[in-house]
Amino acid sequence: MTITLGTAAADPGEVDTGRLAVGETRDGSPARLPVAVINGAEDGKRLYLQAVSDGNELNGLGVIRQLVPQLDPDEIAGEICIVAIVNYHGFQVAEHRNPIDDRKLNRTFPGDAEGTASERIADAVFEIAKTADLILDLHQGSTSRMIDEVRVRCGRRHTMHSECLRLAKVFNCGYVLDQKGPEGQLARVAPDEGIPTVDPELGGSVGFDADSIQTGVDGVYNVLRHYEFLDGGPSMERQTRAKRFDQYGASAGGVVDYRAELGSRVDAGETLFVVTDAFGAVKDEVTADNSGILWRSRRLPQVAVGEYVCSIGTNVDSY
């Protein structure tokens, strides 16, 4: 059967790329998302894969740029539908939000065909996503420093939680955040349609980070093998899981010095960071309220009072 996605169309054993129309830009020219279809030679499941729903989170695009040339449809059972850049407008200007409507696009699912620019894009891609058996929505920690992780966002009481948790484990990047996400996230909405969905958060960087991109490539291949799109057994290890975040801000303005390394375990009462003045004199020292893992931290050292500094993943176990 021929699989179509926008202008891309692929028969079994073929790959095609094209564009998906999602409206018009301010000069009236078409806004069209880059899409690809990989139609396996054999029947199987369907994977929907997307990236850059936040316009400055590029590591997912780095993953897709490597995957599409590597995957041979003659070796695949099933179909892979890909939207490489979801937040078309944000990507053009390297902004997190969609500058046309000032919306965070990954808060607008399932979308609205008659709504704002972000809602129209979300509606168009969700029409494709909800035909899939599995969904991977590739993200990163914006421009903050963050460990590679996978987020399960449906909530632990959701009927699809165990399947989403399994998909997160199969992605196998080492860390999982198992916490219900905000309304409008694809990884929260799609499980309501009965589709296991996760957000791999591939580190945090300005531009591309080669190590996090490779983690993402390995994770997608692991998913393809585990769910029998490709032959071969997946690599799978126990994952470190956090069930919530403690976030810390600065109670004084100045320059941040971290006392814990990203990804390291910290104990309650341990110093996370100090804030100094421009001459190195300590103005404030911040300690951990609970034991956990230093999950994410701001990239730039300068902070104003109340500005975000870091997050600790807490309620940690493994599975």
N, C-alpha and C positions, 0 to 999 in steps of 0.2 A: 504494500500500500504506500502511495506517495504521501509524505509528510510535508506540510506547508507551515511556514511561520513568516508572516509578512510576505516579502517577495522571494524568500528562500523556499525551495522545493526540492526534495530529495526522494528518489526511489530507493527501495532496499539495496544496500551496498553502496550508497552514495552519500556525499557531503555537499552541502550548498550553503552559501552565505547570502545575506540580503539585508533589507531594511524593513522596519515595522513603523508605519505612519502613526504618530500620536498627536497630531495637531500642526500648528504653524508657529513660527517665530515672529518677532515683532515687525519684521519687514515683509511678512506674508509668505516667506519661503517655508517649505515643509520641514517639520521636525520629525526625524526618522531615526529610530534606534537601530544600531547594528545587531543583527541576529544571525544565528547559525543553526542548521539542522544536521545531525549525524544520524542517518537511518541505517541501522545494522542490517546485515545480510540475513540474520535469523530473528525470529520473533522473540520478544521478551518484554521487560518492564519499560517504563518511560521515566527518565530523569529530567527535571527542569532545573536549570542552573542559571543564576543571574549574578551580576556584580554591579558595583558603583550606583547603588540606589542613594548613597550619600556621595555627593559629587567630588569630594577630595579623598575618598577611600579607594586607592588605586591597586592595592595588592591583589584583589580579586580579578581585576582586568589582567594583571600579570600572569595569573594562573591560567586564564582562558587563552591568552596568547600562546602559551606553551601547549595546552591540551589539544586545541583544535588541529594544529598541524601534525601532532603525534598520533592521534587516534585513527585507526584503520577500520572503516565500517565493515570490511569483510571479516573482521575478528570480533565484531560486536553483536550481541543478541539484544534487541530492543532499540530504543530511540533516545537521543539526547537532544533536548531543545534548549537553546542558549540565547539569553539576552546579555550582551557583553557590557553595555552601558545603559542603565535604567534612567538615571537622573541626567538626561541629555543637557538640560540648561545649566545645571550646576557644574557638570564636567567641563563645559566650554570655558568657564571662568574660574575653575578650581575652587569652588565654594561648596561647603557641606550641604547647605540648604538649596532648594530650587529658588533662584533669584527672581523668577517670574511671579511667584505667588508667596514667597518667603515661607514656604512650607518645608518641613523635614519629610521627604518623600516616604521614608519607611515608617511613617505614622499615618498614612493615608489609605492603606489597604482595607477592604477590597477595592476601593476606588469608586469613581462615579463618572460615567461616560459623558455627563453633561456638567461636570464640576470644574474645579480649578485645574490649572495645568498639571499639577502633581496628581490630583485625583484622576484625571483622564489617563495619564501614563500608568498609574497603578491599575486602573480598570483594564487597560489594554493588555498589560503583561499578566494580570491575574487570570484573564480568560485563557491564557496558555498554561499558566502554572497549575490551574485546577484540573487539567487533563492528565497530570502526571501521577505517578505512583510514589515518587520521592522528590523532595525539593531541597536544594542547597542554595542559600542566599549568602554570597560571599561578602564579608565586611572586613574592616580593620578598626582599630581604636582611634580613628581619625588621625590627627597628628600627635596625639599623646604617645608615650612609651607604654607598651602593653605586652604581656605574654601572649603567645598563640593559644587560643582557646576555642571552644565551641559552645554556643549558647542554646539551651533548651528553654523556649519562651512560652510554651502552652500552659504551664502551671502543673504542679504535681498531682492535682486531682482530676486532670483532664483524661478522658478515655484513651487518648493517643499518647499519653506521657511515656509509657514504657517503650513504645515504638520510636518516639523521638529520642529518648535516652539511648536506645540501641544505636540509632543512626549517628548520634554524637560519639558514641564509643567507637563505632566503625571508622569514623573520620580520623581518630587515633592521633590527635596532636598533643595529647598529654593532660590537658586541663579542660574542664567542663564547668560552665556556670548554669546551674539548674534553678532558675528563678523566673517566675511569671513576668512576661514583658509588658510594655505599655500597649494600650489599644492602638490598632492600626499597623502593627508590625506584621510583615508577611509570615514570620515564624510563629506568630500567635494566631493569625487568622486562618492560615491554610490547614492546620490540624482540625479546625471545625468542619472542614470538608473531608476529613478522614485521611489526610495526606501527612505522613511523617515529614517534618520540616525542621531544619536547624539553621542557625547563623554561625558559620565558622568566622571567628574574628581573628584575622591573620596579622597579629602584632599591631604595631602602630608606627607610622613613618611619614616623612614628607617625600612624596613620590613613591618609587618602588623600593622594597626591601627584599633582597634576593633570598635570604634564609626563610622569611615568612612565606614568600611565594612558593618556594620549594616544599614547605610544609603543606601548603594548600594543594599543590599538584599531587603530592603523595597521598593526601587525604582523599581527593577525588578518585584517584586510582584505587584506593582501598575500598571505597564505596562501590565502584564499578565491579570489582572482583567479588566482594561479599554478596552483592545482590545479583550476581551472575550475568552482568552485562559482558564481562570479560572472563576468560578462564584464569585459573590460578587462585591460590588461597591468599586472603588478606593478612597483613600484619596487624595484630591487635594486642594491646597491652592494657593493664589496669589504668583507668583514668582518675586523676585527682579531681574531685568535684567540690565546688563551693555552692552553698545554697543562698547566700546573700552577700551584699557588700556593706562595709563601713566606709564612708567617705570622709576625708579630712581636708579642711581648709586652713588658711593661714590666719592666725589671730593678731598678726603684726605684719606690716609691710616691710619688704626687704628682699633678700636673696636666700634661696633655699639650698641647704646642704642635706642630702639624704644620708641616713645612718643605716639603712637596710637596702639590699640589692633587689632589683626587680626579680620576682619569682622566688625569693627567699621566704622561709617561714619566720614568723615573728611571734613573740609571746606577749600576752597582755602586760602592759606596763613598759614594754621595750620602746626605746626612742626610735621613732620613724624618721623624723627630720628636725632640723633646727633652722630658724630664720635669723640671719645676721644683717647688720647694716652694711653699708658700702665699704667699711673698714674692717669687717670681720668680727665685730663685737656681737655676741649672741643676744638677740632680742626675745626669742621665744623658742621653746622646746616642746614638741608634740609627741606624745606617746600613744601606743595602741590601746584601745579600750578592750579589745578581745584578741585572742590568738587567731592566727590565720596566715595568709599568703599575700605578699605585696604584689598586687595584680596589675595595677596601672598607676602611672605617675605623669605629671605634666612634663613637657619637654624643656620649656624655657625656665631658667632659674628664678627670674624676678616675679614677685607676687605683690598684690595689694591686699589689704585687710579683707578677709572673707573669701579670697579667691581660692579655687580648687587647687589642691596639691596632689593627693594620691587616694587610691582605693585599696582596701584590704578585703580579700575574699575570706569569708568566715563560714562557720558551720561546715568544716571541711571533712570529707571522708573520701573513700575510693570505691570504685566498682568495676 
